[in-house]
Amino acid sequence: MKQQIKIRGARAGGLAAAGLDLPLGTVVGFVGRAGSGRRAMAMEVLYGESRRRYMQALAPVEREGLSGVGQVDVDEVSGLPPAIYLGRERRGRTVGDCLQLDQILAQLVLDQGVLHCGGCGGVCRSFQAAEVEAAVAEHFAENRCLILAPLPLRQGGDWPSLWAELRRAGFLRVQVGGEVMRLDDAPENPGESAEVRVVVDRLQAQAEGSVRFLEAVRTARSIALGLTLVQDVGKGKLLTFNQQPTCDDCGRRYEEFSPQDLANHSAGDCRVLLHGHSLVELRHQPLADLQSFAIHKLGAGVAGEKLRDNLAEAMRLGVGGLGLDRPLDSLSAGEWQRLQLAAALCSGLTGILYICEGLGLALDRQRAQAMGDGIARLAARGNTVLLLDHDPHLLARAEVVWSFAAGSPQRVEGAWVPEDTMPTAGRHGAADAALSIGGTGALGVLQLEFRIGAFNCLSGPSGAGKTRVMHEVVVPILKGRKNTYETSGAGRNNRVVELSARRSRRTVLDELGVFAAIADLYAAAPAAQSGGYGREHFLLDRPGGRCTRCEGSGRHYFDLEFLEDISQLCEACGGRKYRDEIAEITLRGVGIADVLAMSIARASRHFARVAKVHERLAAAERCGLGNVVLGRDCRDLEEGEWLRLRLSVEWTRASTRTWVLVDNPAGGDHPADLADTIYALRELVKRGATAIVADQHEAIVAAADHIALMPGAKGIK
């Protein structure tokens, strides 16, 4: 029987004292609507408990600033391995940083490349002490040679004292002006122009190396600051072997530098070329070209094999078009998800619980197959992969699937089949006026049209450039900025709303835009007026009535540099967010803290007679957010919940000048949640707005009024 993660009595995040068993070393799927408890089980219970145990493993001094980390609300979790979360948040700077290839490639360039002088362009070389004898044997075969250590010129120096010091150190001879003589015969003052060298030893070099020669080189370097001279006794030919990189042509020396210096462009003005390519050029190449270079140009060795293996993983997951220097924030959502999985496979870690959220973003059949294969390889290496996703191609790889509803999990027997909750197809071609974009510009050739007052879908495979077109072309055009494309129909004074995945630190009530209106109601209450409490005492964005300990958040947050942030319930206010005297003021029997504890559905009924407040709450409820609590931190919302919350707010602001842009709204959501998102987009369009959605999910494509295809994308049947 396989080892298992056993969970009993989980209540975190609204779970109903849930329990389940997860087999280790396999792929497991969690499905269910937003707020059903599936994400709470994964993130708050499994991931949260894993982080808590990690903190306990730290030394007391390392935990000093994190002593407030609280217990996870669960009775028992056993068999839990270390957990790593793979989601939408981007950690790191570039593709090379994510794949851990920057340092490996820099080391290869430094070890196998050729250093060129920044002054004359000549080849610069440096020699380790153990490399000198082999090089000497190649030039002075079967000849005896002198190992010399040059002394710096001492203008007006005390040469007799120097000779005495060398005799005490055991040296017998020096070379002055090219002539070897005993120290006893050395001149009292060789002169300022004379070259003085200590004769360390005289011996014959051997290709296989000898201890005596090695010791002589090390002694010479200790005298001459890393420099060793070797002279053929018979022919007088002199060779220079410097520990520092030194130009063969002009003799210019360079300070030694590390792979990190090379990667950070802090190696001075010299250039290091590996088979004619600099590190900058190699990092700029697409991964596919870099893989070909690594296979055909690089020899054997641990670093070369690691580079080839990591590039092979990236190629299998379809990110071969990216360069190592590509910034992570410029990647599409699908590219980022595939890159994360490639990085996990490249890490070589085993015995890890990988929690993967949204891996099924914008996958066509071929890429879904590649992602599924990658997940299977990750599990085959002794890891456990937990999928928070509803892509049937990925879930087909799962050994066990748990379906969550109302905080309780139920094991799915057989294959999970998504329910058919998609709305009917859109009104294709209903609008006449259009925004047209054409010609050649910064993103190449484009020929796109978006219908004004319609639900537009910008479709194309992941990595085709949909995100860049949205943010680098469409947004500037709508805002009246200069662009490199020919456009028509953009209009003037547009209100452009970009709904990104980044969530604010405010409450849901704040985000709905009705907190101030509710605060005014409480400020008008007799108890508030008698106590001198105004609107500001009931808001949380400023001092006044909020808890002074947690500053109105209800929790204490700890920002961890290398892990996800953690939080703990505020002991002073018990999570109510307010000082006691403010929380005790009631209106119709309900305090302001009680309002924040209401669900959107209940609050919609409670404020039914307050038109502005009810309008926003009712819109959010119609978007499937009825169970979301008003005081919930927006950072705790799932991606789909956050998007629908923002869309519901835009309903009441929409006009014919409003353009709403959404990138990848499907996001691995449950089909019923995706149906609510499509409903919200349609309602927005009904109110006069224009929506542009970048996605290739079949439900989005089917629901759109107009399809705009990226260059090279196949037509929609």
Secondary structure, DSSP 8 states (H G I E B T S, - for coil): ---EEEEEEE-GGG--SEEEEEETTSEEEEE--TTSSHHIIIIIIIIHHHHHHHHHHS-TTTTGGGTT----SEEEEES---EEEESS---SSBHHHHTT-HHHHHHHHHHHSEEE-TTT--EEE---HHHHHHHHHHHSTT-EEEEEEEE---TT--HHHHHHHHHHTT--EEEETTEEEEGGG--S---TT--EEEEEEEEE--TT--HHHHHHHHHHHHHTTTEEEEEETTT--EEEEESS-EETTT--B-----HHHHHTT-STT-EEEBTTB-HHHHHHSBHHHHHHHHHHH--SSHHHHHHHHHHHHHHHTT-TT-BTT-BGGGS-HHHHHHHHHHHHHHH---S-EEEEESTTTT--HHHHHHHHHHHHHHHHTT-EEEEE---HHHHTT-SEEEEEETTEEEE--SS------------TT----EEEEEEEETTEEEEEEEETTSEEEEE--TTSSHHHIIIIIIHHHHTT---SSEEE---SS-EEEEE-S---SSBHHHHHT-HHHHHHHHHTSHHHHHHT--GGGT-SSSSSSB-TTTTTSSEEEE--SSS--EEEE-TTTTT--B-HHHHT-EETTEEHHHHHTSBHHHHHHHTTT-HHHHHHHHHHIIIIITT-BTT-BGGGS-HHHHHHHHHHHHHTT--TTEEEEEE---TT--HHHHHHHHHHHHHHHHTT-EEEEE---HHHHHH-SEEEE-TT-----
